[in-house]
Amino acid sequence: MTKQDILLKIEELFYAKSFKEVSMQDLADFLGIKKASLYYHFASKNTLVLEVLEKSFLDYFEAVKSMTKGDTQSFLHDFVYYPQTHKNVFSIVNQNGFCDHAETISFVQDKQKHLMEYLGAYLKEHHHFSPERTFILVALLEDVARKKCIF
């Protein structure tokens, strides 16, 4: 099993369970490999989580960029339903306890800032939104997306 295979499968597990709920042994069992094999690819659980989040963010950011190529109604629909339809960890990172862990807080904040800047530029350029309106819309979209995942 390659490192990329591991990251893909682990993202599925972290979509359903929080960082705190899953041990390295749980991950190994889920993957059907030995715990030593996980440590071959990842020095620690923290390293593994950060790599999963990085991969997940890159996938999410590419998806958001694709969403902004369509019309506004499609963008809003796709943004809200993306977490549910793609099981992307970064899209639900705030609700799955990743921001409760010191090693991930600054990583997640940095990536979310990057995403907000992109969405802000998109909304300003295509819809003439002010920074305040952009912030409110994106915050509402994220909240709805989180609730859509929960319910």
Backbone as numpy.savetxt, mean C-alpha at the origin, in Angstrom:
# Nx Ny Nz CAx CAy CAz Cx Cy Cz
11.85 -20.80 -4.55 11.00 -19.63 -4.55 11.90 -18.38 -4.55
11.66 -17.48 -5.49 12.49 -16.28 -5.60 12.02 -15.23 -4.59
12.85 -14.24 -4.41 12.52 -13.14 -3.50 11.25 -12.43 -3.98
11.10 -12.23 -5.29 9.91 -11.58 -5.84 8.66 -12.42 -5.58
8.77 -13.74 -5.72 7.64 -14.63 -5.42 7.23 -14.49 -3.96
8.23 -14.45 -3.10 7.96 -14.30 -1.66 7.25 -12.98 -1.39
7.74 -11.90 -1.96 7.12 -10.59 -1.74 5.67 -10.56 -2.22
5.41 -11.15 -3.35 4.03 -11.20 -3.87 3.10 -11.96 -2.94
3.53 -13.12 -2.50 2.68 -13.95 -1.64 2.50 -13.32 -0.26
3.58 -12.74 0.26 3.49 -12.15 1.59 2.57 -10.93 1.59
2.54 -10.22 0.47 1.62 -9.09 0.39 0.18 -9.55 0.59
-0.17 -10.70 0.05 -1.50 -11.27 0.25 -1.79 -11.47 1.74
-0.82 -12.01 2.45 -1.01 -12.28 3.87 -1.11 -10.97 4.67
-0.23 -10.01 4.37 -0.28 -8.74 5.08 -1.51 -7.91 4.72
-2.12 -8.21 3.61 -3.38 -7.53 3.29 -4.46 -7.95 4.29
-4.40 -9.19 4.72 -5.40 -9.74 5.63 -5.04 -9.58 7.10
-3.74 -9.57 7.41 -3.31 -9.52 8.81 -2.28 -8.42 9.01
-2.25 -7.88 10.21 -1.30 -6.80 10.49 0.11 -7.36 10.75
1.06 -6.48 10.67 2.47 -6.77 10.91 2.65 -7.49 12.25
1.98 -6.98 13.28 2.13 -7.54 14.62 1.57 -8.96 14.74
0.58 -9.27 13.93 -0.10 -10.57 14.03 0.68 -11.72 13.39
1.70 -11.40 12.61 2.38 -12.42 11.81 3.84 -12.55 12.23
4.24 -13.75 12.57 5.64 -14.02 12.91 6.39 -14.53 11.68
7.69 -14.59 11.76 8.48 -15.14 10.66 8.09 -16.61 10.44
7.80 -17.33 11.51 7.37 -18.72 11.36 6.04 -18.79 10.62
5.11 -17.89 10.97 3.82 -17.83 10.26 4.04 -17.58 8.77
4.95 -16.67 8.47 5.25 -16.36 7.06 5.82 -17.58 6.35
6.76 -18.24 7.00 7.37 -19.44 6.40 6.31 -20.52 6.17
5.45 -20.74 7.16 4.38 -21.73 7.03 3.44 -21.37 5.89
3.07 -20.09 5.80 2.19 -19.61 4.74 2.80 -19.85 3.36
4.11 -19.65 3.27 4.81 -19.82 1.99 5.16 -21.28 1.70
5.11 -22.12 2.73 5.50 -23.51 2.56 7.01 -23.69 2.44
7.75 -22.83 3.14 9.21 -22.92 3.13 9.72 -22.91 4.57
11.00 -23.13 4.74 11.60 -23.09 6.07 11.89 -21.63 6.46
11.83 -21.39 7.76 12.10 -20.04 8.25 13.50 -19.58 7.85
14.44 -20.50 7.81 15.81 -20.16 7.40 15.85 -19.61 5.97
14.96 -20.10 5.12 14.90 -19.60 3.75 14.45 -18.14 3.71
13.55 -17.78 4.61 13.15 -16.37 4.70 14.33 -15.50 5.12
15.08 -15.98 6.10 16.23 -15.21 6.57 17.35 -15.16 5.53
17.35 -16.07 4.60 18.31 -16.02 3.49 18.04 -14.78 2.63
16.75 -14.48 2.43 16.36 -13.35 1.59 16.21 -12.04 2.36
15.87 -12.13 3.64 15.57 -10.94 4.44 16.27 -11.06 5.79
17.04 -10.05 6.15 17.82 -10.08 7.40 16.92 -10.12 8.64
15.72 -9.53 8.52 14.81 -9.48 9.67 13.38 -9.31 9.17
12.47 -9.42 10.09 11.06 -9.20 9.76 10.85 -7.75 9.33
11.54 -6.83 9.99 11.42 -5.41 9.63 11.88 -5.16 8.20
12.98 -5.78 7.81 13.49 -5.64 6.45 12.46 -6.19 5.46
11.91 -7.34 5.78 10.91 -7.96 4.92 9.70 -7.05 4.76
9.19 -6.50 5.85 8.02 -5.63 5.80 8.31 -4.40 4.95
9.47 -3.79 5.14 9.81 -2.60 4.35 9.90 -2.93 2.86
10.42 -4.09 2.53 10.50 -4.48 1.12 9.13 -4.77 0.54
8.25 -5.38 1.33 6.88 -5.61 0.88 6.19 -4.26 0.64
6.37 -3.34 1.58 5.75 -2.03 1.44 6.30 -1.26 0.24
7.60 -1.36 0.00 8.21 -0.68 -1.15 7.62 -1.22 -2.46
7.58 -2.53 -2.59 7.02 -3.15 -3.79 5.55 -2.77 -3.95
4.84 -2.83 -2.86 3.42 -2.51 -2.88 3.19 -1.05 -3.26
4.00 -0.14 -2.71 3.87 1.27 -3.05 4.12 1.50 -4.54
5.17 0.90 -5.07 5.48 1.08 -6.50 4.32 0.59 -7.37
3.74 -0.54 -7.02 2.58 -1.04 -7.77 1.40 -0.08 -7.65
1.16 0.40 -6.43 0.04 1.32 -6.18 0.24 2.64 -6.92
1.44 3.17 -6.87 1.71 4.45 -7.53 1.51 4.34 -9.04
1.96 3.24 -9.62 1.75 3.03 -11.06 0.26 2.92 -11.38
-0.48 2.26 -10.52 -1.93 2.14 -10.73 -2.61 3.51 -10.64
-2.21 4.30 -9.65 -2.80 5.64 -9.50 -2.47 6.49 -10.73
-1.25 6.40 -11.22 -0.89 7.15 -12.43 -1.77 6.72 -13.61
-2.04 5.45 -13.73 -2.93 4.96 -14.79 -4.36 5.47 -14.60
-4.81 5.51 -13.34 -6.16 5.98 -13.05 -6.35 7.43 -13.49
-5.30 8.24 -13.37 -5.43 9.66 -13.70 -5.46 9.92 -15.21
-5.27 8.91 -16.00 -5.32 9.07 -17.45 -6.76 9.07 -17.98
-7.69 8.61 -17.18 -9.08 8.55 -17.60 -9.85 9.79 -17.17
-11.17 9.69 -17.28 -12.01 10.80 -16.86 -12.14 10.82 -15.33
-12.67 11.90 -14.81 -12.75 12.09 -13.36 -13.60 11.02 -12.68
-14.72 10.69 -13.26 -15.60 9.68 -12.64 -14.89 8.33 -12.57
-14.20 7.95 -13.62 -13.46 6.69 -13.61 -12.34 6.72 -12.57
-11.64 7.86 -12.49 -10.57 8.00 -11.50 -11.12 7.78 -10.10
-12.21 8.48 -9.77 -12.77 8.37 -8.42 -13.21 6.93 -8.13
-13.87 6.32 -9.06 -14.31 4.93 -8.89 -13.11 4.00 -8.68
-12.15 4.09 -9.58 -10.99 3.20 -9.52 -10.17 3.41 -8.25
-10.02 4.67 -7.82 -9.25 4.97 -6.62 -9.90 4.35 -5.38
-11.21 4.44 -5.31 -11.93 3.91 -4.15 -11.92 2.38 -4.14
-12.09 1.76 -5.29 -12.20 0.31 -5.35 -10.86 -0.42 -5.49
-9.79 0.30 -5.79 -8.50 -0.35 -6.00 -8.07 -1.26 -4.84
-8.10 -0.79 -3.60 -7.65 -1.67 -2.50 -8.41 -2.99 -2.45
-9.70 -2.94 -2.68 -10.54 -4.13 -2.60 -10.26 -5.08 -3.77
-10.06 -4.54 -4.94 -9.91 -5.39 -6.12 -8.49 -5.87 -6.36
-7.50 -5.22 -5.78 -6.11 -5.59 -6.04 -5.35 -6.11 -4.83
-5.95 -6.05 -3.65 -5.31 -6.54 -2.43 -3.91 -5.96 -2.25
-3.81 -4.66 -2.45 -2.53 -3.96 -2.36 -2.34 -3.45 -0.93
-1.26 -3.86 -0.28 -1.02 -3.49 1.12 -0.85 -1.99 1.29
-0.12 -1.34 0.40 0.11 0.09 0.60 -1.19 0.88 0.56
-2.14 0.44 -0.24 -3.40 1.17 -0.34 -4.22 1.11 0.95
-3.90 0.19 1.84 -4.61 0.08 3.12 -3.64 0.15 4.30
-2.47 0.69 4.07 -1.41 0.64 5.08 -1.83 1.25 6.42
-2.64 2.28 6.40 -3.03 2.92 7.66 -3.97 2.07 8.50
-4.71 1.18 7.88 -5.65 0.38 8.66 -5.08 -0.97 9.08
-3.95 -1.35 8.58 -3.41 -2.67 8.92 -2.27 -2.63 9.93
-2.15 -1.55 10.65 -1.20 -1.51 11.75 0.25 -1.29 11.36
0.54 -1.01 10.10 1.92 -0.79 9.70 2.45 0.53 10.25
1.56 1.49 10.47 2.00 2.78 11.01 2.11 2.75 12.53
1.86 1.61 13.13 2.08 1.45 14.57 3.51 1.01 14.85
4.26 0.72 13.82 5.59 0.17 13.96 6.62 1.23 13.58
7.55 1.51 14.49 8.50 2.61 14.33 9.27 2.57 13.01
9.67 1.39 12.55 10.49 1.30 11.34 9.72 1.67 10.08
8.41 1.55 10.13 7.63 1.82 8.92 7.02 3.22 8.88
6.95 3.89 10.01 6.27 5.19 10.06 6.86 6.19 9.07
8.15 6.44 9.13 8.73 7.45 8.25 8.68 6.99 6.78
8.85 5.71 6.53 8.75 5.18 5.17 7.37 5.46 4.60
6.34 5.10 5.35 4.97 5.28 4.88 4.65 6.76 4.71
5.05 7.59 5.66 4.79 9.02 5.55 5.45 9.61 4.31
6.68 9.21 4.03 7.39 9.71 2.86 6.68 9.30 1.57
6.28 8.05 1.48 5.60 7.56 0.27 4.22 8.20 0.12
3.51 8.38 1.22 2.20 9.03 1.13 2.33 10.49 0.71
3.37 11.15 1.17 3.63 12.53 0.75 3.88 12.57 -0.77
4.66 11.64 -1.26 4.94 11.57 -2.70 3.64 11.35 -3.49
2.80 10.46 -3.01 1.53 10.18 -3.66 0.62 11.41 -3.64
0.55 12.09 -2.50 -0.27 13.30 -2.39 0.22 14.40 -3.33
1.54 14.54 -3.44 2.09 15.55 -4.36 1.68 15.24 -5.79
1.75 13.97 -6.17 1.34 13.58 -7.52 -0.14 13.87 -7.74
-0.99 13.45 -6.79 -2.42 13.68 -6.93 -2.75 15.17 -6.91
-2.03 15.91 -6.08 -2.24 17.36 -6.03 -1.95 18.01 -7.37
-0.85 17.63 -7.99 -0.49 18.18 -9.30 -1.53 17.79 -10.35
-1.97 16.54 -10.30 -3.01 16.08 -11.24 -4.29 16.88 -11.07
-4.77 17.02 -9.84 -6.02 17.72 -9.59 -5.91 19.21 -9.93
-4.76 19.80 -9.66 -4.56 21.21 -9.97 -4.54 21.42 -11.49
-3.80 20.57 -12.18 -3.64 20.72 -13.63 -4.93 20.41 -14.39
-5.60 19.34 -14.02 -6.76 18.90 -14.80 -8.09 19.45 -14.29
-8.14 19.82 -13.02 -9.41 20.26 -12.44 -9.31 21.59 -11.72
-8.15 22.23 -11.79 -7.91 23.55 -11.20 -8.22 23.61 -9.70
-7.88 22.54 -9.01 -8.07 22.47 -7.56 -7.00 23.27 -6.84
-7.38 23.91 -5.75 -6.42 24.56 -4.87 -5.77 23.47 -4.01
-4.63 23.77 -3.38 -4.01 22.77 -2.49 -4.97 22.30 -1.39
-5.78 23.22 -0.87 -6.71 22.87 0.20 -7.79 21.90 -0.31
-8.37 22.20 -1.47 -9.40 21.32 -2.05 -8.79 19.97 -2.38
-7.56 19.97 -2.88 -6.88 18.72 -3.20 -6.72 17.87 -1.95
-6.23 18.48 -0.88 -6.03 17.76 0.37 -7.33 17.15 0.86
-8.40 17.94 0.84 -9.70 17.46 1.32 -10.19 16.30 0.46
-10.11 16.44 -0.87 -10.58 15.37 -1.75 -9.79 14.09 -1.55
-8.47 14.19 -1.52 -7.65 12.99 -1.37 -7.90 12.34 -0.01
-8.03 13.15 1.04 -8.32 12.61 2.38 -9.66 11.88 2.38
-10.64 12.44 1.73 -11.95 11.79 1.64 -11.87 10.50 0.83
-11.15 10.54 -0.28 -11.00 9.34 -1.10 -10.31 8.22 -0.33
-9.25 8.57 0.39 -8.55 7.55 1.17 -9.44 6.98 2.26
-10.23 7.84 2.90 -11.13 7.37 3.96 -12.19 6.43 3.39
-12.77 6.80 2.26 -13.77 5.94 1.63 -13.15 4.62 1.20
-11.94 4.67 0.64 -11.26 3.45 0.21 -11.02 2.53 1.40
-10.60 3.09 2.54 -10.37 2.28 3.73 -11.67 1.64 4.20
-12.73 2.43 4.23 -14.01 1.89 4.67 -14.51 0.82 3.72
-14.27 0.99 2.42 -14.69 0.01 1.44 -13.99 -1.32 1.70
-12.74 -1.27 2.15 -12.00 -2.50 2.45 -12.54 -3.18 3.71
-12.95 -2.37 4.68 -13.38 -2.90 5.96 -14.77 -3.52 5.84
-15.66 -2.85 5.11 -17.04 -3.32 5.07 -17.24 -4.16 3.84
